[in-house]
Amino acid sequence: MAAPHYSRTYRRFPLHVPVIFGGAPCVGEGTLLNLSVMGCSIMTDQPCSAEAMCA
């Protein structure tokens, strides 16, 4: 069985960059894994909810 095809509206750019992020209720350091017009993915040991808004 073939895997389902997911299309994104905006392209994600793969990166591996150290970052410091902040926003209530989470502040911390991590690694930026990918970036798009609508957001990014950060790997961190700091617990944050998936819905948390950071800057």
mmCIF file as Biopython writes it, N, C-alpha, C and O atoms, coordinates in Angstrom:
data_model
#
loop_
_atom_site.group_PDB
_atom_site.id
_atom_site.type_symbol
_atom_site.label_atom_id
_atom_site.label_alt_id
_atom_site.label_comp_id
_atom_site.label_asym_id
_atom_site.label_entity_id
_atom_site.label_seq_id
_atom_site.pdbx_PDB_ins_code
_atom_site.Cartn_x
_atom_site.Cartn_y
_atom_site.Cartn_z
_atom_site.occupancy
_atom_site.B_iso_or_equiv
_atom_site.auth_seq_id
_atom_site.auth_asym_id
_atom_site.pdbx_PDB_model_num
ATOM 1   N N  . MET A ? 1  ? 0.844  -1.174 0.000  1.0 0.0 1  A 1 
ATOM 2   C CA . MET A ? 1  ? 0.000  0.000  0.000  1.0 0.0 1  A 1 
ATOM 3   C C  . MET A ? 1  ? 0.894  1.244  0.000  1.0 0.0 1  A 1 
ATOM 4   O O  . MET A ? 1  ? 1.832  1.335  0.792  1.0 0.0 1  A 1 
ATOM 5   N N  . ALA A ? 2  ? 0.612  2.168  -0.860 1.0 0.0 2  A 1 
ATOM 6   C CA . ALA A ? 2  ? 1.413  3.395  -0.969 1.0 0.0 2  A 1 
ATOM 7   C C  . ALA A ? 2  ? 1.095  4.347  0.181  1.0 0.0 2  A 1 
ATOM 8   O O  . ALA A ? 2  ? -0.037 4.415  0.659  1.0 0.0 2  A 1 
ATOM 9   N N  . ALA A ? 3  ? 2.119  5.078  0.612  1.0 0.0 3  A 1 
ATOM 10  C CA . ALA A ? 3  ? 1.936  6.076  1.674  1.0 0.0 3  A 1 
ATOM 11  C C  . ALA A ? 3  ? 1.086  7.225  1.141  1.0 0.0 3  A 1 
ATOM 12  O O  . ALA A ? 3  ? 1.203  7.578  -0.033 1.0 0.0 3  A 1 
ATOM 13  N N  . PRO A ? 4  ? 0.234  7.815  1.980  1.0 0.0 4  A 1 
ATOM 14  C CA . PRO A ? 4  ? -0.584 8.940  1.516  1.0 0.0 4  A 1 
ATOM 15  C C  . PRO A ? 4  ? 0.291  10.132 1.162  1.0 0.0 4  A 1 
ATOM 16  O O  . PRO A ? 4  ? 1.339  10.344 1.771  1.0 0.0 4  A 1 
ATOM 17  N N  . HIS A ? 5  ? -0.140 10.905 0.183  1.0 0.0 5  A 1 
ATOM 18  C CA . HIS A ? 5  ? 0.597  12.091 -0.258 1.0 0.0 5  A 1 
ATOM 19  C C  . HIS A ? 5  ? 0.058  13.314 0.474  1.0 0.0 5  A 1 
ATOM 20  O O  . HIS A ? 5  ? -1.139 13.600 0.426  1.0 0.0 5  A 1 
ATOM 21  N N  . TYR A ? 6  ? 0.943  14.027 1.148  1.0 0.0 6  A 1 
ATOM 22  C CA . TYR A ? 6  ? 0.572  15.252 1.837  1.0 0.0 6  A 1 
ATOM 23  C C  . TYR A ? 6  ? 1.215  16.421 1.108  1.0 0.0 6  A 1 
ATOM 24  O O  . TYR A ? 6  ? 2.427  16.426 0.893  1.0 0.0 6  A 1 
ATOM 25  N N  . SER A ? 7  ? 0.429  17.395 0.731  1.0 0.0 7  A 1 
ATOM 26  C CA . SER A ? 7  ? 1.013  18.575 0.097  1.0 0.0 7  A 1 
ATOM 27  C C  . SER A ? 7  ? 0.891  19.757 1.045  1.0 0.0 7  A 1 
ATOM 28  O O  . SER A ? 7  ? -0.125 19.922 1.721  1.0 0.0 7  A 1 
ATOM 29  N N  . ARG A ? 8  ? 1.912  20.560 1.089  1.0 0.0 8  A 1 
ATOM 30  C CA . ARG A ? 8  ? 1.934  21.740 1.942  1.0 0.0 8  A 1 
ATOM 31  C C  . ARG A ? 8  ? 1.728  22.964 1.072  1.0 0.0 8  A 1 
ATOM 32  O O  . ARG A ? 8  ? 2.116  22.990 -0.096 1.0 0.0 8  A 1 
ATOM 33  N N  . THR A ? 9  ? 1.109  23.983 1.662  1.0 0.0 9  A 1 
ATOM 34  C CA . THR A ? 9  ? 0.908  25.235 0.942  1.0 0.0 9  A 1 
ATOM 35  C C  . THR A ? 9  ? 2.237  25.952 0.740  1.0 0.0 9  A 1 
ATOM 36  O O  . THR A ? 9  ? 2.479  26.540 -0.314 1.0 0.0 9  A 1 
ATOM 37  N N  . TYR A ? 10 ? 3.100  25.901 1.760  1.0 0.0 10 A 1 
ATOM 38  C CA . TYR A ? 10 ? 4.389  26.590 1.705  1.0 0.0 10 A 1 
ATOM 39  C C  . TYR A ? 10 ? 5.521  25.587 1.880  1.0 0.0 10 A 1 
ATOM 40  O O  . TYR A ? 10 ? 5.404  24.627 2.643  1.0 0.0 10 A 1 
ATOM 41  N N  . ARG A ? 11 ? 6.599  25.818 1.176  1.0 0.0 11 A 1 
ATOM 42  C CA . ARG A ? 11 ? 7.771  24.952 1.254  1.0 0.0 11 A 1 
ATOM 43  C C  . ARG A ? 11 ? 8.447  25.082 2.619  1.0 0.0 11 A 1 
ATOM 44  O O  . ARG A ? 11 ? 8.511  26.175 3.181  1.0 0.0 11 A 1 
ATOM 45  N N  . ARG A ? 12 ? 8.948  23.971 3.147  1.0 0.0 12 A 1 
ATOM 46  C CA . ARG A ? 12 ? 9.746  23.977 4.380  1.0 0.0 12 A 1 
ATOM 47  C C  . ARG A ? 12 ? 11.213 23.837 3.992  1.0 0.0 12 A 1 
ATOM 48  O O  . ARG A ? 12 ? 11.574 23.017 3.148  1.0 0.0 12 A 1 
ATOM 49  N N  . PHE A ? 13 ? 12.049 24.653 4.624  1.0 0.0 13 A 1 
ATOM 50  C CA . PHE A ? 13 ? 13.476 24.618 4.356  1.0 0.0 13 A 1 
ATOM 51  C C  . PHE A ? 13 ? 14.183 23.924 5.522  1.0 0.0 13 A 1 
ATOM 52  O O  . PHE A ? 13 ? 14.094 24.392 6.657  1.0 0.0 13 A 1 
ATOM 53  N N  . PRO A ? 14 ? 14.883 22.818 5.261  1.0 0.0 14 A 1 
ATOM 54  C CA . PRO A ? 14 ? 15.581 22.119 6.338  1.0 0.0 14 A 1 
ATOM 55  C C  . PRO A ? 14 ? 16.794 22.923 6.806  1.0 0.0 14 A 1 
ATOM 56  O O  . PRO A ? 14 ? 17.558 23.443 5.993  1.0 0.0 14 A 1 
ATOM 57  N N  . LEU A ? 15 ? 16.959 23.016 8.121  1.0 0.0 15 A 1 
ATOM 58  C CA . LEU A ? 15 ? 18.066 23.755 8.729  1.0 0.0 15 A 1 
ATOM 59  C C  . LEU A ? 15 ? 18.565 22.985 9.943  1.0 0.0 15 A 1 
ATOM 60  O O  . LEU A ? 15 ? 17.935 22.021 10.378 1.0 0.0 15 A 1 
ATOM 61  N N  . HIS A ? 16 ? 19.681 23.408 10.477 1.0 0.0 16 A 1 
ATOM 62  C CA . HIS A ? 16 ? 20.202 22.868 11.740 1.0 0.0 16 A 1 
ATOM 63  C C  . HIS A ? 16 ? 20.942 24.018 12.405 1.0 0.0 16 A 1 
ATOM 64  O O  . HIS A ? 16 ? 22.167 24.106 12.322 1.0 0.0 16 A 1 
ATOM 65  N N  . VAL A ? 17 ? 20.184 24.919 13.079 1.0 0.0 17 A 1 
ATOM 66  C CA . VAL A ? 17 ? 20.709 26.175 13.605 1.0 0.0 17 A 1 
ATOM 67  C C  . VAL A ? 17 ? 20.349 26.299 15.084 1.0 0.0 17 A 1 
ATOM 68  O O  . VAL A ? 17 ? 19.189 26.105 15.447 1.0 0.0 17 A 1 
ATOM 69  N N  . PRO A ? 18 ? 21.327 26.620 15.955 1.0 0.0 18 A 1 
ATOM 70  C CA . PRO A ? 18 ? 20.995 26.838 17.368 1.0 0.0 18 A 1 
ATOM 71  C C  . PRO A ? 18 ? 20.151 28.102 17.535 1.0 0.0 18 A 1 
ATOM 72  O O  . PRO A ? 18 ? 20.426 29.121 16.902 1.0 0.0 18 A 1 
ATOM 73  N N  . VAL A ? 19 ? 19.118 28.037 18.391 1.0 0.0 19 A 1 
ATOM 74  C CA . VAL A ? 19 ? 18.226 29.179 18.611 1.0 0.0 19 A 1 
ATOM 75  C C  . VAL A ? 19 ? 17.915 29.344 20.097 1.0 0.0 19 A 1 
ATOM 76  O O  . VAL A ? 19 ? 18.003 28.395 20.876 1.0 0.0 19 A 1 
ATOM 77  N N  . ILE A ? 20 ? 17.551 30.564 20.465 1.0 0.0 20 A 1 
ATOM 78  C CA . ILE A ? 20 ? 16.983 30.882 21.772 1.0 0.0 20 A 1 
ATOM 79  C C  . ILE A ? 20 ? 15.571 31.363 21.490 1.0 0.0 20 A 1 
ATOM 80  O O  . ILE A ? 20 ? 15.375 32.238 20.647 1.0 0.0 20 A 1 
ATOM 81  N N  . PHE A ? 21 ? 14.584 30.807 22.182 1.0 0.0 21 A 1 
ATOM 82  C CA . PHE A ? 21 ? 13.196 31.189 21.931 1.0 0.0 21 A 1 
ATOM 83  C C  . PHE A ? 21 ? 12.539 31.607 23.232 1.0 0.0 21 A 1 
ATOM 84  O O  . PHE A ? 21 ? 12.993 31.248 24.318 1.0 0.0 21 A 1 
ATOM 85  N N  . GLY A ? 22 ? 11.468 32.368 23.109 1.0 0.0 22 A 1 
ATOM 86  C CA . GLY A ? 22 ? 10.754 32.798 24.297 1.0 0.0 22 A 1 
ATOM 87  C C  . GLY A ? 22 ? 9.323  33.158 23.994 1.0 0.0 22 A 1 
ATOM 88  O O  . GLY A ? 22 ? 8.987  33.560 22.880 1.0 0.0 22 A 1 
ATOM 89  N N  . GLY A ? 23 ? 8.497  33.013 24.984 1.0 0.0 23 A 1 
ATOM 90  C CA . GLY A ? 23 ? 7.079  33.316 24.885 1.0 0.0 23 A 1 
ATOM 91  C C  . GLY A ? 23 ? 6.363  32.578 25.994 1.0 0.0 23 A 1 
ATOM 92  O O  . GLY A ? 23 ? 6.682  31.426 26.287 1.0 0.0 23 A 1 
ATOM 93  N N  . ALA A ? 24 ? 5.402  33.229 26.606 1.0 0.0 24 A 1 
ATOM 94  C CA . ALA A ? 24 ? 4.695  32.592 27.720 1.0 0.0 24 A 1 
ATOM 95  C C  . ALA A ? 24 ? 4.008  31.332 27.209 1.0 0.0 24 A 1 
ATOM 96  O O  . ALA A ? 24 ? 3.337  31.394 26.179 1.0 0.0 24 A 1 
ATOM 97  N N  . PRO A ? 25 ? 4.139  30.231 27.859 1.0 0.0 25 A 1 
ATOM 98  C CA . PRO A ? 25 ? 4.807  29.991 29.131 1.0 0.0 25 A 1 
ATOM 99  C C  . PRO A ? 25 ? 6.189  29.351 28.980 1.0 0.0 25 A 1 
ATOM 100 O O  . PRO A ? 25 ? 6.736  28.893 29.983 1.0 0.0 25 A 1 
ATOM 101 N N  . CYS A ? 26 ? 6.784  29.294 27.789 1.0 0.0 26 A 1 
ATOM 102 C CA . CYS A ? 26 ? 8.059  28.586 27.651 1.0 0.0 26 A 1 
ATOM 103 C C  . CYS A ? 26 ? 9.165  29.496 27.120 1.0 0.0 26 A 1 
ATOM 104 O O  . CYS A ? 26 ? 8.948  30.319 26.230 1.0 0.0 26 A 1 
ATOM 105 N N  . VAL A ? 27 ? 10.346 29.324 27.688 1.0 0.0 27 A 1 
ATOM 106 C CA . VAL A ? 27 ? 11.550 30.028 27.261 1.0 0.0 27 A 1 
ATOM 107 C C  . VAL A ? 27 ? 12.667 29.002 27.272 1.0 0.0 27 A 1 
ATOM 108 O O  . VAL A ? 27 ? 12.749 28.192 28.195 1.0 0.0 27 A 1 
ATOM 109 N N  . GLY A ? 28 ? 13.531 29.019 26.260 1.0 0.0 28 A 1 
ATOM 110 C CA . GLY A ? 28 ? 14.607 28.041 26.266 1.0 0.0 28 A 1 
ATOM 111 C C  . GLY A ? 28 ? 15.507 28.133 25.058 1.0 0.0 28 A 1 
ATOM 112 O O  . GLY A ? 28 ? 15.453 29.089 24.285 1.0 0.0 28 A 1 
ATOM 113 N N  . GLU A ? 29 ? 16.334 27.118 24.915 1.0 0.0 29 A 1 
ATOM 114 C CA . GLU A ? 29 ? 17.255 26.987 23.797 1.0 0.0 29 A 1 
ATOM 115 C C  . GLU A ? 29 ? 16.942 25.696 23.064 1.0 0.0 29 A 1 
ATOM 116 O O  . GLU A ? 29 ? 16.400 24.755 23.643 1.0 0.0 29 A 1 
ATOM 117 N N  . GLY A ? 30 ? 17.288 25.660 21.787 1.0 0.0 30 A 1 
ATOM 118 C CA . GLY A ? 30 ? 17.058 24.462 21.015 1.0 0.0 30 A 1 
ATOM 119 C C  . GLY A ? 30 ? 17.739 24.540 19.672 1.0 0.0 30 A 1 
ATOM 120 O O  . GLY A ? 30 ? 18.641 25.351 19.464 1.0 0.0 30 A 1 
ATOM 121 N N  . THR A ? 31 ? 17.302 23.691 18.762 1.0 0.0 31 A 1 
ATOM 122 C CA . THR A ? 31 ? 17.845 23.644 17.411 1.0 0.0 31 A 1 
ATOM 123 C C  . THR A ? 31 ? 16.701 23.799 16.419 1.0 0.0 31 A 1 
ATOM 124 O O  . THR A ? 31 ? 15.737 23.034 16.451 1.0 0.0 31 A 1 
ATOM 125 N N  . LEU A ? 32 ? 16.809 24.784 15.542 1.0 0.0 32 A 1 
ATOM 126 C CA . LEU A ? 32 ? 15.824 25.004 14.481 1.0 0.0 32 A 1 
ATOM 127 C C  . LEU A ? 32 ? 16.022 23.919 13.433 1.0 0.0 32 A 1 
ATOM 128 O O  . LEU A ? 32 ? 17.105 23.798 12.861 1.0 0.0 32 A 1 
ATOM 129 N N  . LEU A ? 33 ? 14.976 23.125 13.174 1.0 0.0 33 A 1 
ATOM 130 C CA . LEU A ? 33 ? 15.073 22.004 12.246 1.0 0.0 33 A 1 
ATOM 131 C C  . LEU A ? 33 ? 14.542 22.326 10.861 1.0 0.0 33 A 1 
ATOM 132 O O  . LEU A ? 33 ? 15.081 21.848 9.863  1.0 0.0 33 A 1 
ATOM 133 N N  . ASN A ? 34 ? 13.484 23.135 10.789 1.0 0.0 34 A 1 
ATOM 134 C CA . ASN A ? 34 ? 12.974 23.563 9.489  1.0 0.0 34 A 1 
ATOM 135 C C  . ASN A ? 34 ? 12.220 24.869 9.646  1.0 0.0 34 A 1 
ATOM 136 O O  . ASN A ? 34 ? 11.780 25.224 10.739 1.0 0.0 34 A 1 
ATOM 137 N N  . LEU A ? 35 ? 12.080 25.579 8.533  1.0 0.0 35 A 1 
ATOM 138 C CA . LEU A ? 35 ? 11.484 26.914 8.536  1.0 0.0 35 A 1 
ATOM 139 C C  . LEU A ? 35 ? 10.594 27.070 7.316  1.0 0.0 35 A 1 
ATOM 140 O O  . LEU A ? 35 ? 10.958 26.647 6.219  1.0 0.0 35 A 1 
ATOM 141 N N  . SER A ? 36 ? 9.417  27.681 7.506  1.0 0.0 36 A 1 
ATOM 142 C CA . SER A ? 36 ? 8.521  27.985 6.394  1.0 0.0 36 A 1 
ATOM 143 C C  . SER A ? 36 ? 7.908  29.358 6.630  1.0 0.0 36 A 1 
ATOM 144 O O  . SER A ? 36 ? 8.142  29.974 7.669  1.0 0.0 36 A 1 
ATOM 145 N N  . VAL A ? 37 ? 7.136  29.831 5.683  1.0 0.0 37 A 1 
ATOM 146 C CA . VAL A ? 37 ? 6.464  31.122 5.809  1.0 0.0 37 A 1 
ATOM 147 C C  . VAL A ? 37 ? 5.532  31.130 7.015  1.0 0.0 37 A 1 
ATOM 148 O O  . VAL A ? 37 ? 5.376  32.165 7.662  1.0 0.0 37 A 1 
ATOM 149 N N  . MET A ? 38 ? 4.915  30.001 7.327  1.0 0.0 38 A 1 
ATOM 150 C CA . MET A ? 38 ? 3.923  29.933 8.398  1.0 0.0 38 A 1 
ATOM 151 C C  . MET A ? 38 ? 4.464  29.460 9.744  1.0 0.0 38 A 1 
ATOM 152 O O  . MET A ? 38 ? 3.707  29.411 10.714 1.0 0.0 38 A 1 
ATOM 153 N N  . GLY A ? 39 ? 5.741  29.111 9.837  1.0 0.0 39 A 1 
ATOM 154 C CA . GLY A ? 39 ? 6.247  28.666 11.128 1.0 0.0 39 A 1 
ATOM 155 C C  . GLY A ? 39 ? 7.549  27.910 11.013 1.0 0.0 39 A 1 
ATOM 156 O O  . GLY A ? 39 ? 8.247  27.982 10.003 1.0 0.0 39 A 1 
ATOM 157 N N  . CYS A ? 40 ? 7.859  27.186 12.067 1.0 0.0 40 A 1 
ATOM 158 C CA . CYS A ? 40 ? 9.111  26.444 12.108 1.0 0.0 40 A 1 
ATOM 159 C C  . CYS A ? 40 ? 8.958  25.241 13.028 1.0 0.0 40 A 1 
ATOM 160 O O  . CYS A ? 40 ? 7.942  25.071 13.704 1.0 0.0 40 A 1 
ATOM 161 N N  . SER A ? 41 ? 9.995  24.414 13.034 1.0 0.0 41 A 1 
ATOM 162 C CA . SER A ? 41 ? 10.068 23.274 13.935 1.0 0.0 41 A 1 
ATOM 163 C C  . SER A ? 41 ? 11.364 23.399 14.721 1.0 0.0 41 A 1 
ATOM 164 O O  . SER A ? 41 ? 12.441 23.546 14.143 1.0 0.0 41 A 1 
ATOM 165 N N  . ILE A ? 42 ? 11.250 23.339 16.062 1.0 0.0 42 A 1 
ATOM 166 C CA . ILE A ? 42 ? 12.407 23.468 16.940 1.0 0.0 42 A 1 
ATOM 167 C C  . ILE A ? 42 ? 12.494 22.231 17.823 1.0 0.0 42 A 1 
ATOM 168 O O  . ILE A ? 42 ? 11.501 21.815 18.421 1.0 0.0 42 A 1 
ATOM 169 N N  . MET A ? 43 ? 13.686 21.643 17.904 1.0 0.0 43 A 1 
ATOM 170 C CA . MET A ? 43 ? 13.929 20.533 18.816 1.0 0.0 43 A 1 
ATOM 171 C C  . MET A ? 43 ? 14.535 21.113 20.093 1.0 0.0 43 A 1 
ATOM 172 O O  . MET A ? 43 ? 15.521 21.849 20.039 1.0 0.0 43 A 1 
ATOM 173 N N  . THR A ? 44 ? 13.939 20.777 21.250 1.0 0.0 44 A 1 
ATOM 174 C CA . THR A ? 44 ? 14.398 21.309 22.524 1.0 0.0 44 A 1 
ATOM 175 C C  . THR A ? 44 ? 14.093 20.331 23.646 1.0 0.0 44 A 1 
ATOM 176 O O  . THR A ? 44 ? 13.217 19.475 23.521 1.0 0.0 44 A 1 
ATOM 177 N N  . ASP A ? 45 ? 14.824 20.468 24.740 1.0 0.0 45 A 1 
ATOM 178 C CA . ASP A ? 45 ? 14.530 19.685 25.939 1.0 0.0 45 A 1 
ATOM 179 C C  . ASP A ? 45 ? 13.506 20.387 26.820 1.0 0.0 45 A 1 
ATOM 180 O O  . ASP A ? 45 ? 12.988 19.792 27.765 1.0 0.0 45 A 1 
ATOM 181 N N  . GLN A ? 46 ? 13.207 21.659 26.517 1.0 0.0 46 A 1 
ATOM 182 C CA . GLN A ? 46 ? 12.262 22.472 27.283 1.0 0.0 46 A 1 
ATOM 183 C C  . GLN A ? 46 ? 10.834 22.017 26.971 1.0 0.0 46 A 1 
ATOM 184 O O  . GLN A ? 46 ? 10.440 22.026 25.805 1.0 0.0 46 A 1 
ATOM 185 N N  . PRO A ? 47 ? 10.050 21.620 27.974 1.0 0.0 47 A 1 
ATOM 186 C CA . PRO A ? 47 ? 8.673  21.210 27.693 1.0 0.0 47 A 1 
ATOM 187 C C  . PRO A ? 47 ? 7.797  22.404 27.305 1.0 0.0 47 A 1 
ATOM 188 O O  . PRO A ? 47 ? 7.719  23.389 28.038 1.0 0.0 47 A 1 
ATOM 189 N N  . CYS A ? 48 ? 7.149  22.308 26.165 1.0 0.0 48 A 1 
ATOM 190 C CA . CYS A ? 48 ? 6.207  23.328 25.674 1.0 0.0 48 A 1 
ATOM 191 C C  . CYS A ? 48 ? 5.048  22.594 25.008 1.0 0.0 48 A 1 
ATOM 192 O O  . CYS A ? 48 ? 5.220  21.493 24.486 1.0 0.0 48 A 1 
ATOM 193 N N  . SER A ? 49 ? 3.883  23.203 25.028 1.0 0.0 49 A 1 
ATOM 194 C CA . SER A ? 49 ? 2.756  22.603 24.316 1.0 0.0 49 A 1 
ATOM 195 C C  . SER A ? 49 ? 2.911  22.887 22.826 1.0 0.0 49 A 1 
ATOM 196 O O  . SER A ? 49 ? 3.569  23.852 22.439 1.0 0.0 49 A 1 
ATOM 197 N N  . ALA A ? 50 ? 2.313  22.055 22.004 1.0 0.0 50 A 1 
ATOM 198 C CA . ALA A ? 50 ? 2.386  22.232 20.555 1.0 0.0 50 A 1 
ATOM 199 C C  . ALA A ? 50 ? 1.750  23.544 20.117 1.0 0.0 50 A 1 
ATOM 200 O O  . ALA A ? 50 ? 2.102  24.077 19.065 1.0 0.0 50 A 1 
ATOM 201 N N  . GLU A ? 51 ? 0.822  24.073 20.905 1.0 0.0 51 A 1 
ATOM 202 C CA . GLU A ? 51 ? 0.122  25.305 20.554 1.0 0.0 51 A 1 
ATOM 203 C C  . GLU A ? 51 ? 0.817  26.557 21.082 1.0 0.0 51 A 1 
ATOM 204 O O  . GLU A ? 51 ? 0.355  27.664 20.805 1.0 0.0 51 A 1 
ATOM 205 N N  . ALA A ? 52 ? 1.907  26.422 21.829 1.0 0.0 52 A 1 
ATOM 206 C CA . ALA A ? 52 ? 2.584  27.575 22.441 1.0 0.0 52 A 1 
ATOM 207 C C  . ALA A ? 52 ? 3.092  28.531 21.368 1.0 0.0 52 A 1 
ATOM 208 O O  . ALA A ? 52 ? 3.650  28.103 20.358 1.0 0.0 52 A 1 
ATOM 209 N N  . MET A ? 53 ? 2.896  29.811 21.592 1.0 0.0 53 A 1 
ATOM 210 C CA . MET A ? 53 ? 3.381  30.851 20.682 1.0 0.0 53 A 1 
ATOM 211 C C  . MET A ? 53 ? 4.705  31.374 21.217 1.0 0.0 53 A 1 
ATOM 212 O O  . MET A ? 53 ? 4.774  31.871 22.341 1.0 0.0 53 A 1 
ATOM 213 N N  . CYS A ? 54 ? 5.743  31.262 20.419 1.0 0.0 54 A 1 
ATOM 214 C CA . CYS A ? 54 ? 7.073  31.719 20.821 1.0 0.0 54 A 1 
ATOM 215 C C  . CYS A ? 54 ? 7.583  32.729 19.806 1.0 0.0 54 A 1 
ATOM 216 O O  . CYS A ? 54 ? 7.105  32.786 18.674 1.0 0.0 54 A 1 
ATOM 217 N N  . ALA A ? 55 ? 8.554  33.519 20.223 1.0 0.0 55 A 1 
ATOM 218 C CA . ALA A ? 55 ? 9.148  34.520 19.329 1.0 0.0 55 A 1 
ATOM 219 C C  . ALA A ? 55 ? 10.649 34.443 19.400 1.0 0.0 55 A 1 
ATOM 220 O O  . ALA A ? 55 ? 11.339 35.203 18.722 1.0 0.0 55 A 1 
#
